[in-house]
Amino acid sequence: MADKRDYYEVLGITKQASADEIKSAYRKAAIKWHPDKWVDGTEQEKKTAEDKFKEASEAYSVLSDPDKRAKYDQFGFAGVDGAGGGFDFSQGFGNLNDILNNLFGGAFGGFGGFSGFGGFGGSGGSAQRTYRGRDIRTRVKLTLEEMARGAEKEVSIERNRPCPECGGKGTKNASDIKTCPTCKGSGQVQHVSNTLFGRTMTYTTCPQCNGEGKVVSNPCRHCGGTGLVRKRETVKVTIPAGVEDGMQLSIRSEGHSAPHNGTNGDLLVIVEAIEHQYLKRDGNNLYYTALISAMDAMLGTTISVPTLEGSESLKVDAGTQSGTIVRLRGKGMPSLNGYGKGDQYVKILVWMPRKLSRQEREKLEEMRSSNSFKPDLSREDKAWFEKEKNIF
């Protein structure tokens, strides 16, 4: 997934985009990149259009579904792994007019009438700049039990927040905010130069307003005209059951505030697992190793096994071999999507004494010649032996 672009970036929208904005963005991408529009292009152009169309369709199939979108917002691609398959391209890309009719209610004309789709041409004024605050990354440590049941944690972060003195405007008086006289509100300045190849024009960020298009003549003393102040705050984070070590949760709009009361960034919480004293995790399954004596293995016993729900008694049959694995169904971790639970596996190791007293040795010597103490691979032990010898 490392080569995938963020779905919101693919469609050119923000994380706060409405359902209509998502449809509109996909409509624009579909019109631009549908392979039927590039039949006369070069092979490279055709390949680019095909890839862009597939990418936009996958992004739309996730973001247009409220459940998929919610999982994507919280867990990224891991939350919708395999879910971006709402469009099947195995039989081609379909007719663009049919695609748009199916998606947007059949209010479209013929396939060739792209000029009639309005709003996507090169004309018109520039859109007002929307500011977005930076994301904040932090970590939260969780026990295995918290990861299994879900938890609510509080994290302390330092972030930019709107200045309480000026309300985030950078000045107390709205009349003190003026259109930049240098760039006339565009945020850019034009440079014209004459070269041997003709007249060229370049654009750079306006040095007076730093690209904002507006200047403050009487900046707020509390924030220095930025409209932002630094604050340390506590945020409650809800951890869903089934998260794994290294997983990143996205808490929308809990990051830095943006200048000029723009859109807040997100708080990205990285899960860090605290090692359990007894249990090891692999996916949704848990593993525990129990050590028993040779006598308990020969005669049978009952042992206590730690699980996420407390200790559980496990009967060890007489004649249990070292390396035997017992499965406890449904005692593992829950799935992140809420369907089913993993298992817990208990591996039994038999401890053999290294030193014996004279009396103990004499008693064992008496039993050495007994058939009960000789390997018999003609019975059920044969399968166990064949499995264990393959370890090498």
C-alpha positions as CSV (number, residue, x, y, z in Angstrom):
1,M,0.0,0.0,0.0
2,A,3.0,2.3,0.2
3,D,2.5,3.4,-3.4
4,K,-1.2,4.4,-2.9
5,R,-2.2,8.0,-2.7
6,D,-4.7,9.2,-0.1
7,Y,-8.2,8.8,-1.4
8,Y,-9.1,12.4,-0.5
9,E,-6.0,13.6,-2.4
10,V,-7.0,11.5,-5.4
11,L,-10.3,13.2,-5.7
12,G,-8.9,16.6,-4.7
13,I,-11.2,17.1,-1.7
14,T,-10.9,17.7,2.0
15,K,-11.7,15.2,4.8
16,Q,-14.8,17.3,5.6
17,A,-16.2,16.9,2.1
18,S,-19.9,16.2,1.9
19,A,-21.5,13.3,-0.1
20,D,-22.4,15.7,-2.9
21,E,-18.8,17.1,-3.0
22,I,-17.5,13.6,-3.3
23,K,-19.8,12.8,-6.2
24,S,-18.9,16.0,-7.9
25,A,-15.2,15.4,-7.6
26,Y,-15.5,11.9,-8.9
27,R,-17.7,13.2,-11.8
28,K,-14.9,15.6,-12.7
29,A,-12.2,12.8,-12.6
30,A,-14.4,10.4,-14.6
31,I,-14.9,12.9,-17.3
32,K,-11.2,13.8,-17.5
33,W,-9.7,10.3,-17.3
34,H,-12.1,7.9,-18.8
35,P,-10.1,5.8,-21.3
36,D,-12.6,6.5,-24.1
37,K,-11.5,10.1,-24.1
38,W,-7.9,9.1,-24.8
39,V,-8.3,6.7,-27.7
40,D,-6.3,9.0,-29.9
41,G,-3.6,9.6,-27.4
42,T,-0.1,8.0,-27.1
43,E,0.3,4.7,-25.4
44,Q,1.7,6.5,-22.4
45,E,-1.2,8.8,-22.3
46,K,-3.7,5.9,-22.5
47,K,-1.9,4.1,-19.7
48,T,-1.9,7.2,-17.5
49,A,-5.6,7.8,-18.1
50,E,-6.4,4.2,-17.3
51,D,-4.5,4.3,-14.1
52,K,-6.0,7.6,-13.0
53,F,-9.5,6.4,-13.8
54,K,-9.1,3.2,-11.8
55,E,-7.6,5.2,-8.9
56,A,-10.4,7.7,-8.9
57,S,-13.0,4.9,-9.1
58,E,-11.5,3.1,-6.1
59,A,-11.4,6.3,-4.1
60,Y,-15.0,7.0,-4.8
61,S,-16.1,3.4,-4.0
62,V,-14.7,3.9,-0.5
63,L,-15.5,7.5,0.3
64,S,-19.1,7.3,-1.1
65,D,-19.9,4.4,1.4
66,P,-20.4,5.9,4.9
67,D,-19.2,2.7,6.7
68,K,-16.1,2.3,4.5
69,R,-15.3,6.0,4.8
70,A,-15.5,5.9,8.6
71,K,-13.1,2.9,8.7
72,Y,-10.7,4.6,6.2
73,D,-10.8,7.8,8.2
74,Q,-9.8,6.0,11.4
75,F,-7.4,3.2,10.1
76,G,-6.4,4.3,6.6
77,F,-5.9,1.6,4.0
78,A,-5.7,-1.1,6.7
79,G,-9.4,-0.4,7.6
80,V,-10.6,-0.9,4.0
81,D,-8.2,-3.5,2.7
82,G,-9.9,-5.1,-0.2
83,A,-12.9,-2.9,0.1
84,G,-12.0,-0.6,-2.8
85,G,-13.4,-3.0,-5.3
86,G,-16.7,-1.3,-6.1
87,F,-15.8,-1.1,-9.8
88,D,-15.0,-4.2,-11.9
89,F,-12.7,-3.4,-14.8
90,S,-12.1,-7.0,-15.9
91,Q,-14.6,-6.5,-18.8
92,G,-13.4,-3.0,-19.7
93,F,-14.3,0.4,-18.4
94,G,-17.9,0.8,-19.5
95,N,-19.5,3.7,-21.2
96,L,-18.9,7.0,-19.4
97,N,-22.4,8.2,-19.9
98,D,-23.8,5.1,-18.4
99,I,-21.5,5.4,-15.4
100,L,-22.5,8.9,-14.8
101,N,-26.2,8.1,-15.2
102,N,-26.0,5.3,-12.7
103,L,-24.2,7.4,-10.2
104,F,-26.0,10.7,-10.5
105,G,-29.6,9.8,-11.4
106,G,-29.7,9.8,-15.2
107,A,-29.6,13.5,-15.8
108,F,-26.9,13.5,-18.4
109,G,-26.8,13.9,-22.2
110,G,-24.8,12.0,-24.7
111,F,-21.3,10.8,-24.2
112,G,-19.8,13.4,-26.5
113,G,-21.3,16.4,-24.7
114,F,-18.5,17.0,-22.3
115,S,-18.9,20.8,-22.6
116,G,-22.4,20.4,-21.2
117,F,-21.1,19.2,-17.8
118,G,-20.3,22.8,-16.7
119,G,-18.0,23.9,-13.9
120,F,-14.9,22.0,-15.0
121,G,-13.5,24.2,-17.8
122,G,-10.6,26.5,-17.5
123,S,-12.6,29.7,-17.2
124,G,-13.8,31.5,-14.1
125,G,-12.2,33.2,-11.2
126,S,-9.8,31.5,-8.7
127,A,-11.4,29.8,-5.7
128,Q,-10.9,31.4,-2.3
129,R,-7.9,29.8,-0.5
130,T,-8.8,27.3,2.2
131,Y,-6.3,26.9,5.0
132,R,-5.8,23.6,6.8
133,G,-4.0,23.0,10.1
134,R,-1.1,20.6,10.4
135,D,-1.7,17.0,11.7
136,I,-0.3,16.0,15.1
137,R,1.2,12.6,15.7
138,T,1.3,11.0,19.2
139,R,1.6,7.6,20.7
140,V,-0.6,5.7,23.2
141,K,0.5,2.6,25.1
142,L,-2.0,-0.2,25.5
143,T,-2.0,-3.5,27.4
144,L,-3.1,-6.6,25.5
145,E,-6.4,-6.6,27.6
146,E,-7.1,-3.0,26.5
147,M,-6.4,-3.9,22.9
148,A,-8.8,-6.8,23.2
149,R,-11.7,-4.9,24.9
150,G,-11.2,-1.4,23.6
151,A,-10.4,1.5,25.8
152,E,-10.7,5.2,26.3
153,K,-7.4,7.1,26.8
154,E,-6.5,10.6,27.4
155,V,-3.5,12.1,25.5
156,S,-1.9,15.4,26.3
157,I,-0.8,17.4,23.2
158,E,0.4,20.9,22.5
159,R,-1.4,22.5,19.5
160,N,-2.3,25.8,17.8
161,R,-5.7,27.1,18.8
162,P,-7.6,30.3,17.7
163,C,-6.5,33.3,19.6
164,P,-9.1,34.1,22.3
165,E,-8.4,37.8,22.0
166,C,-9.1,38.3,18.3
167,G,-11.1,35.2,17.6
168,G,-8.5,33.8,15.2
169,K,-8.7,36.8,12.8
170,G,-5.3,38.3,13.7
171,T,-6.8,41.6,14.7
172,K,-9.7,42.7,16.9
173,N,-11.2,45.0,14.3
174,A,-12.3,43.4,11.0
175,S,-11.7,46.8,9.3
176,D,-8.0,46.4,9.9
177,I,-7.9,43.5,7.5
178,K,-7.1,44.9,4.0
179,T,-6.6,43.4,0.6
180,C,-2.9,43.3,-0.1
181,P,-1.9,46.3,-2.2
182,T,1.0,44.4,-3.8
183,C,-0.7,41.4,-5.2
184,K,-4.3,42.8,-5.2
185,G,-5.5,39.8,-3.2
186,S,-4.1,37.1,-5.5
187,G,-1.2,36.1,-3.2
188,Q,1.2,36.1,-6.1
189,V,3.2,38.7,-7.9
190,Q,4.0,38.6,-11.6
191,H,7.5,39.1,-13.0
192,V,8.0,39.8,-16.7
193,S,11.4,39.5,-18.4
194,N,12.6,39.8,-21.9
195,T,14.9,37.1,-23.2
196,L,16.4,35.9,-26.5
197,F,13.4,33.6,-26.8
198,G,10.8,36.2,-26.2
199,R,8.9,37.6,-23.3
200,T,8.4,35.3,-20.3
201,M,6.3,35.6,-17.2
202,T,6.9,34.0,-13.8
203,Y,4.9,34.1,-10.6
204,T,6.2,34.1,-7.0
205,T,4.6,34.3,-3.6
206,C,3.8,37.8,-2.6
207,P,6.5,39.0,-0.2
208,Q,4.1,41.4,1.6
209,C,1.3,39.1,2.5
210,N,3.2,35.8,2.2
211,G,0.6,34.5,-0.3
212,E,-2.5,35.2,1.9
213,G,-3.8,38.0,-0.2
214,K,-4.6,40.1,2.8
215,V,-2.6,42.2,5.3
216,V,-3.4,43.2,8.9
217,S,-2.7,46.8,9.6
218,N,-3.2,46.6,13.4
219,P,-2.2,43.0,14.5
220,C,-3.5,41.5,17.7
221,R,-0.9,41.9,20.5
222,H,-1.8,38.5,22.0
223,C,-1.0,36.4,18.9
224,G,1.1,38.8,16.9
225,G,-1.4,38.9,14.1
226,T,-1.2,35.1,13.3
227,G,-4.6,34.4,14.9
228,L,-3.2,31.4,16.7
229,V,-1.8,30.7,20.1
230,R,-0.1,27.6,21.5
231,K,-2.0,25.5,24.1
232,R,-1.5,22.3,25.9
233,E,-4.7,20.3,26.0
234,T,-6.0,16.9,26.8
235,V,-7.9,14.9,24.2
236,K,-10.0,11.8,24.8
237,V,-9.3,9.0,22.4
238,T,-11.6,6.0,21.9
239,I,-9.6,2.9,21.1
240,P,-11.7,0.2,19.2
241,A,-11.3,-3.5,20.2
242,G,-8.9,-5.4,18.0
243,V,-6.3,-2.8,17.3
244,E,-2.7,-4.0,16.7
245,D,0.7,-2.7,17.6
246,G,1.8,0.1,15.1
247,M,-1.7,0.8,13.9
248,Q,-2.5,4.5,13.4
249,L,-5.9,5.9,14.4
250,S,-7.0,9.2,12.9
251,I,-9.0,11.5,15.1
252,R,-10.5,14.1,12.8
253,S,-10.1,17.8,13.4
254,E,-8.2,17.3,16.7
255,G,-4.8,18.5,15.2
256,H,-3.5,22.1,14.8
257,S,-6.0,24.8,14.0
258,A,-5.5,26.6,10.7
259,P,-4.9,30.3,10.2
260,H,-7.9,32.5,9.5
261,N,-10.3,30.0,11.0
262,G,-9.6,27.4,8.4
263,T,-10.0,23.6,8.7
264,N,-8.3,21.8,11.7
265,G,-5.7,19.2,11.0
266,D,-6.1,15.6,12.4
267,L,-4.7,13.9,15.5
268,L,-2.9,10.7,14.4
269,V,-2.6,8.3,17.3
270,I,-0.1,5.4,16.9
271,V,-0.8,2.3,19.0
272,E,2.1,0.9,21.0
273,A,1.5,-2.5,22.6
274,I,2.8,-3.2,26.1
275,E,4.3,-6.7,26.2
276,H,2.2,-9.2,28.1
277,Q,3.8,-11.2,30.8
278,Y,2.6,-14.5,29.5
279,L,0.8,-14.2,26.2
280,K,2.2,-13.6,22.7
281,R,0.1,-12.3,19.9
282,D,0.2,-13.1,16.2
283,G,-2.7,-11.5,14.4
284,N,-5.9,-12.4,16.2
285,N,-4.4,-15.5,17.8
286,L,-2.7,-15.8,21.2
287,Y,0.1,-18.2,22.3
288,Y,1.0,-19.5,25.7
289,T,3.7,-22.0,26.7
290,A,3.1,-24.2,29.8
291,L,5.9,-26.2,31.5
292,I,4.9,-29.4,33.4
293,S,6.9,-32.1,35.1
294,A,7.6,-35.5,33.6
295,M,5.4,-37.1,36.3
296,D,2.5,-34.8,35.4
297,A,3.0,-35.6,31.7
298,M,3.0,-39.4,32.4
299,L,0.1,-39.4,35.0
300,G,-1.9,-36.5,33.7
301,T,-2.8,-33.3,35.6
302,T,-4.8,-30.1,35.5
303,I,-3.0,-26.8,34.9
304,S,-4.1,-23.2,35.1
305,V,-3.7,-21.2,31.8
306,P,-3.9,-17.4,31.7
307,T,-6.3,-16.0,29.1
308,L,-7.6,-12.5,28.4
309,E,-10.7,-13.4,30.5
310,G,-8.8,-14.7,33.5
311,S,-7.2,-18.1,34.4
312,E,-8.8,-21.2,32.9
313,S,-8.3,-24.8,33.9
314,L,-6.9,-27.1,31.3
315,K,-6.8,-30.9,31.6
316,V,-3.6,-32.5,30.5
317,D,-4.1,-36.1,29.6
318,A,-1.8,-38.9,30.8
319,G,0.9,-39.6,28.4
320,T,1.0,-36.1,26.9
321,Q,4.2,-35.6,24.9
322,S,6.4,-32.5,25.1
323,G,5.5,-30.1,22.3
324,T,1.8,-30.9,22.3
325,I,-0.4,-28.0,21.3
326,V,-3.9,-27.5,22.6
327,R,-6.3,-25.0,21.0
328,L,-8.7,-22.9,23.1
329,R,-11.4,-21.8,20.6
330,G,-12.5,-18.2,20.7
331,K,-10.0,-17.2,23.4
332,G,-7.9,-14.9,21.2
333,M,-8.3,-11.3,20.0
334,P,-11.4,-9.9,18.4
335,S,-11.4,-8.9,14.8
336,L,-11.1,-5.1,14.2
337,N,-14.2,-5.2,12.0
338,G,-16.2,-6.8,14.8
339,Y,-16.6,-10.3,13.2
340,G,-15.4,-13.3,15.2
341,K,-12.4,-13.8,17.5
342,G,-9.1,-15.7,17.2
343,D,-8.0,-18.7,19.2
344,Q,-5.5,-19.2,22.0
345,Y,-2.9,-22.0,21.6
346,V,-1.2,-23.6,24.6
347,K,2.1,-25.4,23.9
348,I,3.0,-27.9,26.6
349,L,6.6,-28.5,27.3
350,V,7.7,-31.4,29.6
351,W,10.6,-30.7,32.0
352,M,13.0,-33.5,32.6
353,P,15.0,-33.5,35.9
354,R,18.8,-33.2,35.4
355,K,19.8,-34.8,38.8
356,L,18.3,-37.7,40.7
357,S,18.8,-39.1,44.1
358,R,20.1,-42.6,44.5
359,Q,16.6,-43.8,45.6
360,E,14.9,-42.1,42.7
361,R,17.4,-43.6,40.2
362,E,17.0,-47.1,41.6
363,K,13.2,-46.9,41.3
364,L,13.5,-45.6,37.7
365,E,16.0,-48.3,36.8
366,E,13.5,-50.9,37.9
367,M,11.0,-49.5,35.5
368,R,13.4,-48.9,32.6
369,S,12.8,-52.4,31.1
370,S,9.0,-52.0,31.3
371,N,7.3,-51.8,27.9
372,S,5.4,-48.7,29.2
373,F,8.7,-46.8,29.1
374,K,9.8,-47.8,25.6
375,P,8.8,-45.8,22.5
376,D,6.1,-47.6,20.5
377,L,5.7,-45.8,17.1
378,S,3.1,-48.3,15.9
379,R,0.4,-46.5,17.9
380,E,-0.8,-42.9,18.1
381,D,2.7,-41.7,18.9
382,K,3.8,-42.3,15.3
383,A,2.0,-39.2,14.1
384,W,3.5,-37.1,16.8
385,F,7.0,-38.3,16.1
386,E,6.6,-37.7,12.4
387,K,5.5,-34.1,13.0
388,E,8.2,-33.4,15.5
389,K,11.1,-34.8,13.5
390,N,10.2,-32.5,10.5
391,I,11.1,-29.5,12.7
392,F,14.7,-30.1,11.6
